[in-house]
Amino acid sequence: MTILTVENLGKVYTGRFGGNQVRALNNVSFGVEQGEYVAIMGESGSGKTTLLNILAAFDRPTSGQVYLQGKDLTAVKESELAAFRRESLGFVFQDFNLLDTFNLRDNIFLPLVLGGMGYVEMAKRLQPIAQRMGITDVLTKYPYEVSGGQKQRAAVARAVITQPKLLLADEPTGALDSKSSDALMDLFASLNREGQTILMVTHSTKAASHAGRVIFIKDGELFHQIYRGGATNEQMYQKIADTLTLLATGGDGHE
């Protein structure tokens, strides 16, 4: 079943006085199946972050539509957007976006509190997730008291505790050392095997090699796609590296 449909998406940013126009996305179309793990790659300025922001309903497209389980994101009213995001989407950011005045437990509980859930139900949801993330013993600590890897695992816990239809990740390994990055990617792969649909923007070839499909964007347009098939992570890594070389040298990625 297709969970996310992107149709002819375009985004144009206009200068302050209506002068310069920058086309960040041009006629981008693709779908994501339920349970898929998709990575989006491209050089800086390619439009991948703009795309993610539109999929997260943080930004509106200039043209085209985005459907999440048949619901048109571009038609959701501003007043309903926060609730829609909370109920349908999970977010993992490069810089964690944890509140320093809350301990990790309260950071993870935040979207459930905003949704009006009671403490007993929240605690019941948290226990298996915290165990899974390996953060049970640091839940009462504050973000500045734990490592980057622990902060990111807490951020993932906050993203999945709402049981989102779609998990969106923006450079999730960008602020982590290689050991913490590997652990996070193993965690994502494990979540995906259990049915979580994941869409991740990344610069990291290693991180992208864990995905089932990699979409490459160049100059705001879909450049190429790689499907895992039966490939190992090492084989995916090589395929991705080859495509990135093609991307950088101006080759044609279309089949």
C-alpha positions in Angstrom: 0.0 0.0 0.0 1.3 3.5 -0.9 1.5 5.6 2.3 3.1 8.7 0.8 2.4 10.2 -2.7 4.3 13.2 -4.0 2.9 14.6 -7.3 4.6 17.2 -9.5 6.0 19.1 -6.5 7.4 22.5 -7.1 8.8 25.2 -4.8 9.8 28.6 -5.8 11.2 31.1 -3.3 10.7 34.8 -4.2 13.0 37.6 -3.0 11.8 40.1 -0.5 10.5 42.6 -3.0 9.3 40.1 -5.6 12.7 40.2 -7.4 14.9 37.1 -7.6 13.2 33.8 -7.8 14.9 30.6 -6.8 13.4 27.3 -7.9 14.2 24.8 -5.1 12.1 22.0 -6.5 10.8 21.3 -9.9 8.1 18.7 -10.8 9.2 16.1 -8.3 7.0 12.9 -8.2 7.5 9.6 -6.3 5.7 7.3 -3.9 6.6 5.5 -0.7 5.1 2.2 0.2 4.0 1.2 3.7 7.0 -0.2 5.6 9.6 1.1 3.1 12.9 2.7 4.2 13.9 5.4 1.8 17.0 7.7 1.9 17.1 11.0 0.0 20.5 12.2 -1.1 21.9 15.1 -3.1 24.5 17.8 -3.0 24.0 20.9 -0.7 21.4 23.2 -2.4 19.9 20.3 -4.4 16.5 20.8 -2.7 16.4 17.7 -0.5 15.9 19.7 2.8 13.2 21.8 1.1 11.5 18.5 0.1 11.7 17.2 3.6 10.3 20.4 5.0 7.3 20.2 2.7 6.7 16.5 3.6 6.8 17.5 7.2 4.3 20.3 6.5 6.7 22.9 7.8 6.6 24.5 4.4 4.0 24.8 1.6 4.8 23.9 -2.0 4.3 26.4 -4.8 2.7 23.7 -7.0 1.9 20.0 -6.7 0.4 17.8 -4.0 1.6 15.6 -1.1 -0.7 12.8 0.1 -0.2 10.9 3.4 -2.5 7.9 3.4 -4.7 9.7 0.9 -4.9 13.0 3.0 -3.7 16.1 1.1 -1.1 17.7 3.3 -1.2 20.9 1.3 -4.9 21.3 2.2 -4.5 20.9 6.0 -5.4 24.2 7.7 -2.7 26.1 9.6 -4.7 25.7 12.8 -4.7 21.9 12.4 -1.1 21.4 11.3 0.4 20.9 14.8 -2.1 18.2 15.7 -1.7 16.6 12.3 2.1 16.4 12.6 1.9 15.1 16.2 -0.6 12.3 15.2 0.9 11.3 11.9 4.6 12.1 11.7 7.7 11.4 13.8 10.8 13.6 13.5 14.5 13.0 14.1 16.7 16.0 13.6 20.5 16.3 13.3 20.7 18.6 16.3 18.3 16.5 18.4 15.9 19.4 19.3 15.7 18.3 22.9 14.7 20.8 25.6 17.5 21.3 28.1 15.1 22.2 30.9 13.4 18.8 30.6 15.0 15.5 31.5 15.0 12.8 28.7 11.8 11.2 30.0 9.9 14.5 29.8 11.3 15.3 26.4 10.1 11.9 25.1 6.7 12.4 26.8 6.2 15.9 25.3 4.2 15.0 22.1 2.0 12.7 24.2 1.4 15.4 26.8 0.5 17.8 24.0 -1.9 15.2 22.7 -3.6 14.9 26.1 -2.5 11.4 27.0 -2.5 10.3 30.7 0.6 9.5 32.6 -0.1 5.8 33.1 -0.5 5.2 29.4 2.6 7.3 28.6 4.7 5.3 31.1 3.4 2.0 29.6 4.4 3.2 26.1 7.8 4.4 27.2 9.1 1.3 29.0 9.7 -1.0 26.0 10.9 1.9 23.8 13.5 3.1 26.4 14.7 -0.5 26.8 15.0 -0.9 23.1 16.9 2.4 22.7 19.2 1.5 25.6 18.4 4.7 27.6 16.4 3.3 30.5 19.2 4.2 33.0 19.5 7.8 31.7 15.8 8.9 31.5 16.1 11.2 34.6 19.2 12.9 33.2 19.1 16.1 31.2 20.3 16.4 27.6 23.5 18.3 28.6 24.4 15.3 31.0 24.4 12.6 28.3 26.3 11.7 25.1 25.3 12.7 21.6 24.4 9.1 20.9 22.1 8.9 24.0 20.5 12.3 23.0 19.8 11.0 19.5 18.3 7.7 20.8 16.1 9.8 23.1 15.1 11.9 20.1 14.2 8.7 18.2 12.2 7.5 21.2 10.3 10.8 21.2 9.6 10.3 17.4 8.3 6.8 17.6 6.4 6.9 20.9 3.5 8.5 19.0 3.4 5.5 16.7 3.7 7.7 13.6 2.6 6.7 10.1 5.8 8.1 8.8 9.2 8.7 10.5 11.1 11.6 8.9 14.8 12.0 9.7 17.0 15.0 8.7 20.7 14.1 8.7 20.2 11.9 11.9 23.9 10.9 12.0 25.3 14.3 11.2 26.2 15.2 14.8 27.3 11.7 15.9 30.7 9.9 15.9 31.0 6.8 13.8 30.2 4.3 16.6 27.0 6.2 17.6 26.1 6.6 13.9 26.4 2.8 13.3 24.3 2.1 16.4 21.6 4.6 15.2 21.4 3.0 11.7 21.1 -0.5 13.2 18.2 0.9 15.3 16.5 2.4 12.2 16.9 -0.9 10.3 15.4 -2.7 13.3 12.4 -0.3 13.5 11.9 -0.7 9.7 11.9 -4.5 10.0 9.1 -4.1 12.5 7.1 -2.2 9.9 8.0 1.5 10.6 8.0 3.5 7.3 11.1 5.8 7.3 12.2 8.6 5.0 15.6 10.0 5.7 17.6 12.9 4.2 21.3 12.2 4.6 24.8 13.2 3.2 26.2 9.9 4.6 26.8 7.1 2.0 27.1 4.7 4.9 23.8 5.8 6.5 22.0 5.6 3.1 23.4 2.1 2.5 21.0 0.8 5.2 17.9 1.9 3.2 15.8 -0.2 0.9 15.8 2.6 -1.7 17.8 5.7 -2.3 16.4 8.7 -4.2 18.9 11.2 -5.6 17.9 14.8 -6.2 19.9 17.3 -8.4 19.0 20.9 -9.0 15.6 20.4 -7.5 14.7 17.4 -9.7 14.6 13.7 -9.3 18.0 12.5 -10.8 18.1 8.7 -10.1 16.8 6.0 -7.8 18.6 2.8 -6.5 16.6 -0.2 -5.2 18.3 -2.6 -2.8 16.9 -5.8 -4.2 19.1 -8.5 -2.7 22.2 -6.3 -2.3 24.2 -6.2 1.0 24.9 -2.9 2.7 28.4 -3.0 1.2 27.0 -3.5 -2.3 24.5 -0.7 -1.7 27.4 1.5 -0.4 29.2 1.0 -3.7 26.1 1.7 -5.8 25.4 4.9 -3.9 29.1 6.0 -4.2 29.0 5.4 -8.0 25.8 7.4 -8.4 27.2 10.3 -6.2 30.2 10.4 -8.5 27.9 10.6 -11.5 25.9 13.4 -9.7 29.1 15.4 -9.0 30.5 15.0 -12.6 27.4 16.0 -14.4 26.5 12.6 -15.8 22.9 11.5 -16.7 21.3 9.5 -13.9 18.1 8.6 -15.8 17.8 5.0 -16.9 
